[in-house]
Amino acid sequence: MLSCPPRILSRSSNRVVLCLLIAWSGLWASCSTAPVAPADSTSESQAVFHQLASLEVVSDRLYQSIADQADVAGFSHQLEIESDLTSPFTPPERERIAQSFVRSLKVMLFDLAPEQFWVHHLSQYYASMLSVPEARRLFEGYDNEVLSPTSRMQELRWNFVTDRLPDLLPAVRAWSHRFQISHEAMVPALLPGDHVIAHRAAYHAAEPQRGEVVVYRYPDNNGTLFLHRVIGVPGDRIEVHNQVVSVNEEALTEPYVEHTDASSLSGNVRDNLGPVTVPPDSYFVLGDNREESLDSRFLGPISKEHILGQAMCIYWSVDPGSRTPRWDRLNQPVQ
């Protein structure tokens, strides 16, 4: 189980533990601290602070310091309550939960973060705490640093986590989202009882690609959350004939698809549709479990403005029938 040095367990670090758990739960409450002091404006200062911050992020030492302060026990307890399990976690299962939580935390905090997000904020922090000569000395001796509670770099990273991280957690909430799968539309890729992390900022500066699993809401379906796979992008010509999907007159090979019923009459849009041309700024989406999915065959292409993000990975999974964890699905990417 992860732990942190005794000298770090202060009121400030307890606040970070609480904020991390609240941010994970999706129930953000204000945990703000003083603003970061402005960085030195000279190019030399910016360079050395940026270089030092880049080392911290690339080496994963900043991430490890954050993980060390995360409330793993609280997260495990929360999962037990939310999942209504048939039996409480055993000690080995709690360890598996801890490992899964830490990996998922890295996805939410770092893998989905905008480029240079952590480097930018960390370099600002260094500029407010260090002189240029000290920053240069720490940068040049970085590879020889020993990870111990007494090292200067360890002190800086722990102080950054306790003093600055709470201010950044609202931004984390803005680019990631957690939700539970309750339907069978994406079986076998996603099962009822899977808990998924989605990248809410995936399409802010990019377009959905064929094969990606997107999260969206139709405006005329009471805000219902849907997850389906992108089959057609703007301008594509989509046709379904006897359950076989073609894009631009070429039949797709779809190893992810599951069929639970034979092809029906030609007038049924479930198995025979089109051709349909995908409008501009819209996407044609289908569920992998074709006979159990309400998707673009029935509701039409979806506008990009209604896409909330991309489903990325499974951080927790419980069989709805047996109320037991599906351990083999933890931390699996959505493919």
Summary of the structure (lengths in Angstrom):
residues: 335
radius of gyration: 23.6
end to end distance: 30.0
largest distance: 77.0
contacts: 990
relative contact order: 0.14
helix: 41%
strand: 19%
